[in-house]
Amino acid sequence: MSPDALLLLALKGTLVAAVPLAYVRFSRDPLKFRKLAWVTAFLTLDLIMFGSFTRLTDSGLGCPDWPGCYGHSNPASAGEPIRAAQSALPSGPVTMTKAWIEMVHRYFAMGVGLLIIILTAQAWLRWRRDRRLSPWLATATLAWVLAQGAFGAWTVTMKLQPLIVTIHLLGGIGLLALLCWLALREGGDVVVNASPHVAKLAKVAVGVVVLQVALGGWVSTNYAVMACPDFPLCQGKWLPPMDFVHAFTLWRPLGLTGSGEAIPFQSLVAIHWTHRMFALAVVVVLGALVWRSWSVDGLRTAARVLLGLLLLQLATGTSNVVLQWPLLLAVAHTGGAALLVATLIVYNHRLARGPR
């Protein structure tokens, strides 16, 4: 990209960040740092959902270069190469609509990145005034978002390689978790008195949900959602024919095996079936956590939220199969997974702070 195009691209990211910065600056909340952390976490949740929308509309290669679009800062300036690519392959991934979806996602990501840079700068300035206020969590968040940006670039340049896309999704979830913890650490959270078993269960729940998110990302990035078009059976059976070897060969191009052949349909069935079966483990662990914390002061509301999100995930996940993968429900399923992780971060933060 030319320096002028890069400058225009940076300006667009700055404009995206300007709105939440103004909101925080003129809010009545005296704890501006915490406010900015929560606003950035909310925007990261939105970015995760918009990333899902980008993937589900096949817009991930709407602009097949990075960070711009055919060397330009916006698709309108790249109209000629976009039209040429669409004419050469009418059913391909490049259209003007898909290019705009992809670039809006990038503008949004740049805005979130700029907000995290500002958070980190503020954290170091506060540390200079008060050495008790550690800046290292904010710094780790900045390092994380830089790595996330790199995986976003590789998602495009490596042509939607499933492992890269799945890691990019997990990176977004991890970024949301870091921002939530950063905001919670600033105070305003309650201290709870729960048994050590609840604390251990809350940690296990995070691991189980993150693994299920990874499996869900693997389903989505391999386009295996409709490999089992029936429910609760899969291909009319409880245990359909499956190919786990090719299904979970991690390093391979999209739609191909590690040796470059077309991936067998039984591999897609195995991917979907594994995600569906592991959902049972998620229900057991989260159900136990909700039950153990339902009447605990300081966790009662979180337990109700967690139960509601779990039921939402079950409903949207089932509906994606029964209703043939509608876009709105698919995006909601990704957002629900991110909210589950955020709620579990609240759980673990409260349990880490309080006497047990």
C-alpha positions in Angstrom: 0.0 0.0 0.0 1.1 3.6 -0.6 1.9 5.8 2.4 -1.2 7.9 1.5 -3.5 4.8 1.6 -2.0 3.7 4.9 -2.6 7.1 6.4 -6.2 7.1 5.2 -6.6 3.6 6.7 -5.2 4.8 10.0 -7.5 7.8 10.0 -10.6 5.5 9.6 -9.5 3.4 12.6 -9.0 6.6 14.6 -12.5 7.8 13.7 -13.9 4.5 14.9 -12.1 4.9 18.3 -13.1 8.6 18.6 -16.7 7.9 19.4 -16.2 5.6 22.4 -13.4 7.9 23.6 -15.7 10.8 23.6 -18.4 8.8 25.4 -15.9 7.9 28.2 -14.5 11.4 28.3 -17.8 13.1 28.8 -19.4 10.4 31.0 -20.1 11.2 34.7 -18.2 8.1 35.9 -15.2 9.3 37.9 -13.3 6.1 37.1 -12.5 6.8 33.5 -9.9 4.0 33.1 -12.4 1.4 34.2 -15.1 2.9 32.0 -12.8 2.8 29.0 -11.9 -0.8 29.8 -15.5 -1.9 29.9 -16.4 0.1 26.7 -13.5 -1.6 24.9 -14.6 -5.0 26.2 -18.1 -4.3 24.9 -16.7 -3.3 21.5 -14.6 -6.4 21.4 -17.7 -8.5 21.9 -19.3 -6.6 19.0 -16.1 -7.2 16.9 -16.2 -11.0 17.6 -19.8 -11.1 16.4 -19.1 -9.0 13.4 -16.1 -11.3 12.6 -18.6 -14.2 12.7 -20.9 -12.3 10.3 -17.9 -11.7 8.0 -17.0 -15.4 8.0 -20.6 -16.6 7.6 -21.3 -14.3 4.7 -18.1 -15.6 3.0 -16.6 -12.1 3.1 -13.3 -13.1 4.6 -11.6 -12.8 1.3 -13.7 -9.9 0.1 -10.4 -8.0 0.0 -7.8 -10.6 -0.7 -4.9 -8.5 0.5 -4.1 -6.9 3.8 -4.5 -4.4 5.5 -6.2 -2.5 2.7 -8.3 -3.5 -0.2 -6.4 -4.0 -3.4 -3.9 -1.5 -2.1 -6.6 1.1 -1.3 -8.0 2.2 2.0 -11.6 1.5 1.0 -13.5 -0.7 -1.5 -14.9 2.3 -3.3 -11.4 3.3 -4.5 -10.8 -0.3 -5.5 -13.9 -0.7 -7.7 -12.0 -1.6 -10.8 -10.1 -4.7 -9.5 -13.1 -5.8 -7.5 -15.3 -5.8 -10.5 -12.7 -7.6 -12.5 -12.3 -10.3 -9.9 -16.1 -10.7 -9.7 -16.4 -10.9 -13.5 -13.6 -13.6 -13.6 -15.3 -15.6 -10.9 -19.0 -14.6 -10.4 -19.5 -17.1 -7.6 -16.2 -16.3 -5.9 -15.5 -14.5 -2.7 -14.9 -11.0 -4.1 -17.9 -8.7 -4.6 -18.3 -5.0 -3.6 -20.7 -6.0 -0.8 -18.3 -8.6 0.6 -15.4 -6.2 0.3 -17.2 -3.6 2.4 -18.1 -6.1 5.0 -14.4 -7.2 5.2 -13.1 -3.6 5.4 -15.7 -2.5 8.0 -14.4 -5.4 10.1 -10.9 -4.2 9.7 -11.8 -0.6 10.5 -13.6 -1.8 13.7 -10.5 -3.9 14.7 -8.2 -1.0 14.2 -10.4 1.2 16.4 -10.4 -1.5 19.2 -6.6 -1.7 18.8 -6.2 2.0 19.3 -8.4 2.0 22.4 -6.2 -0.7 23.9 -3.1 1.3 23.1 -4.6 4.3 24.9 -5.5 2.0 27.9 -2.0 0.8 28.1 -0.5 4.3 27.9 -2.9 5.4 30.7 -1.9 2.3 32.8 1.8 3.3 32.6 1.0 7.0 33.4 -1.0 5.9 36.4 1.9 3.6 37.5 4.3 6.5 37.5 2.0 8.3 39.9 1.2 5.3 42.0 3.4 2.2 41.9 0.7 0.1 43.4 -1.3 0.3 40.1 0.5 -2.4 38.0 0.5 -1.7 34.2 1.4 -5.2 33.2 -2.1 -6.6 32.6 -2.9 -3.7 30.2 0.5 -4.3 28.5 -0.3 -8.0 28.1 -3.6 -7.0 26.6 -1.8 -4.8 24.1 0.6 -7.6 23.2 -2.4 -9.9 22.8 -4.2 -7.6 20.4 -1.0 -7.2 18.3 -0.8 -11.0 18.0 -4.5 -11.0 17.2 -3.9 -8.5 14.4 -1.2 -10.8 13.0 -3.6 -13.7 12.9 -6.2 -11.5 11.2 -3.7 -10.8 8.5 -2.7 -14.5 8.1 -6.4 -15.4 7.9 -6.5 -13.4 4.6 -3.0 -14.2 3.3 -3.3 -17.9 4.0 -6.8 -18.1 2.3 -8.9 -18.9 5.3 -6.7 -21.8 6.6 -9.0 -23.4 9.2 -6.5 -23.5 12.0 -5.6 -19.9 11.6 -9.2 -18.8 11.5 -10.0 -20.9 14.6 -7.0 -19.4 16.5 -8.2 -15.9 15.4 -11.6 -16.6 16.9 -10.0 -17.9 20.1 -7.8 -14.8 20.2 -10.9 -12.6 20.1 -12.4 -14.5 23.0 -9.1 -14.3 24.9 -8.9 -10.5 24.3 -12.5 -10.1 25.7 -11.5 -12.1 28.8 -8.4 -9.9 29.4 -10.4 -6.7 29.0 -13.1 -7.9 31.4 -10.4 -8.9 34.0 -8.7 -5.5 33.5 -12.0 -3.7 34.1 -13.0 -5.9 37.1 -9.6 -5.3 38.7 -10.4 -1.6 38.9 -12.9 -2.1 41.7 -16.7 -2.0 41.8 -16.9 -5.8 42.0 -18.2 -7.7 45.0 -16.4 -10.2 47.3 -18.0 -13.5 47.8 -17.7 -16.2 50.4 -18.0 -19.6 48.6 -16.5 -23.0 49.1 -13.2 -24.0 47.5 -15.1 -26.5 45.3 -17.0 -23.7 43.6 -13.7 -21.9 42.9 -12.2 -25.0 41.3 -15.4 -25.7 39.4 -15.4 -22.2 38.0 -11.8 -22.7 36.7 -12.7 -26.0 35.1 -15.8 -24.3 33.5 -13.5 -21.8 31.7 -11.4 -24.6 30.3 -14.4 -26.6 29.1 -16.1 -23.6 27.5 -13.0 -22.5 25.7 -12.4 -26.0 24.3 -16.1 -26.0 23.1 -15.5 -22.6 21.5 -12.5 -24.1 19.7 -14.6 -27.0 18.5 -17.3 -24.7 17.4 -14.8 -22.5 15.5 -13.5 -25.7 13.9 -17.0 -26.6 12.8 -17.6 -23.1 11.4 -14.3 -22.7 9.6 -14.6 -26.1 8.0 -18.3 -25.4 7.0 -19.4 -28.5 8.8 -22.6 -27.1 10.4 -24.9 -28.9 8.0 -22.9 -32.2 8.0 -25.5 -33.4 10.5 -28.8 -31.9 9.3 -31.0 -33.7 11.8 -31.3 -33.5 15.6 -30.7 -35.3 18.0 -29.5 -37.9 15.5 -26.7 -37.3 13.0 -27.3 -38.6 9.5 -30.1 -40.6 11.0 -27.9 -42.4 13.5 -26.5 -41.9 17.0 -23.1 -43.0 15.7 -22.8 -42.2 12.0 -19.7 -43.2 9.9 -17.0 -40.7 10.7 -13.4 -40.0 9.7 -11.6 -38.5 12.7 -8.1 -38.7 11.2 -8.7 -36.1 8.4 -11.3 -34.2 10.6 -8.7 -33.2 13.1 -5.6 -32.9 10.9 -5.0 -29.3 12.0 -2.6 -28.0 9.5 -4.3 -28.2 6.1 -5.9 -25.9 3.5 -9.6 -25.2 3.6 -11.6 -28.1 2.2 -8.6 -30.3 1.7 -6.8 -33.0 3.6 -3.2 -32.7 4.7 -2.1 -34.4 1.4 -4.1 -31.9 -0.7 -7.1 -34.1 -1.6 -10.7 -33.1 -1.1 -11.7 -33.7 2.5 -14.1 -36.7 2.9 -17.7 -35.9 4.0 -17.3 -38.3 6.9 -14.6 -35.9 8.2 -17.1 -33.1 8.3 -19.6 -35.4 10.1 -16.9 -36.2 12.7 -16.2 -32.5 13.3 -19.8 -31.6 13.8 -20.6 -34.8 15.9 -17.6 -34.0 18.2 -18.8 -30.5 18.9 -22.3 -31.7 19.5 -21.2 -34.4 21.9 -18.8 -32.2 23.9 -21.8 -29.8 24.4 -23.0 -32.4 26.9 -19.8 -31.9 29.0 -20.4 -28.2 28.9 -24.0 -28.6 30.1 -22.8 -30.9 33.0 -20.0 -28.6 34.2 -21.9 -25.3 33.8 -25.1 -26.9 35.3 -23.1 -28.0 38.3 -21.5 -24.5 38.7 -24.9 -22.9 38.5 -26.4 -25.3 41.1 -23.5 -24.8 43.5 -23.5 -21.0 43.3 -27.3 -20.3 42.9 -27.7 -19.2 46.5 -24.2 -17.8 47.1 -24.2 -14.1 47.9 -22.3 -12.2 45.2 -22.8 -15.0 42.6 -26.5 -15.3 42.6 -27.1 -12.9 39.7 -24.1 -14.3 37.8 -25.5 -17.8 38.2 -28.8 -16.8 36.7 -27.0 -15.0 33.8 -24.9 -18.1 33.2 -27.9 -20.4 33.1 -29.7 -18.0 30.7 -26.7 -18.0 28.4 -26.4 -21.8 28.5 -30.0 -22.2 27.5 -29.5 -19.6 24.8 -26.5 -21.5 23.4 -28.5 -24.7 23.4 -31.4 -23.1 21.6 -29.3 -21.3 19.0 -27.1 -24.3 18.4 -30.1 -26.6 17.9 -31.8 -24.0 15.7 -28.8 -23.7 13.5 -29.3 -27.4 12.5 -33.1 -27.5 12.5 -33.5 -24.2 10.6 -30.6 -24.8 8.2 -28.0 -22.4 9.6 -29.8 -19.0 9.5 -27.3 -16.1 9.6 -28.8 -14.3 12.6 -28.9 -17.4 14.8 -25.3 -18.4 13.8 -24.0 -14.9 14.8 -26.0 -15.1 18.0 -24.4 -18.5 18.8 -20.9 -17.0 18.5 -21.9 -14.0 20.7 -23.4 -16.3 23.3 -20.2 -18.2 23.5 -18.2 -15.0 24.0 -20.7 -13.9 26.7 -20.3 -17.3 28.5 -16.6 -16.7 28.7 -17.1 -13.2 30.0 -19.5 -14.3 32.7 -17.1 -17.0 33.8 -14.4 -14.3 34.1 -16.7 -12.5 36.5 -17.1 -15.7 38.4 -13.4 -16.3 38.7 -12.5 -12.7 39.6 -15.0 -12.6 42.4 -13.9 -16.0 43.7 -10.3 -14.9 43.5 -10.9 -11.8 45.6 -13.0 -13.1 48.3 -12.5 -15.2 51.5 -13.6 -18.8 51.0 
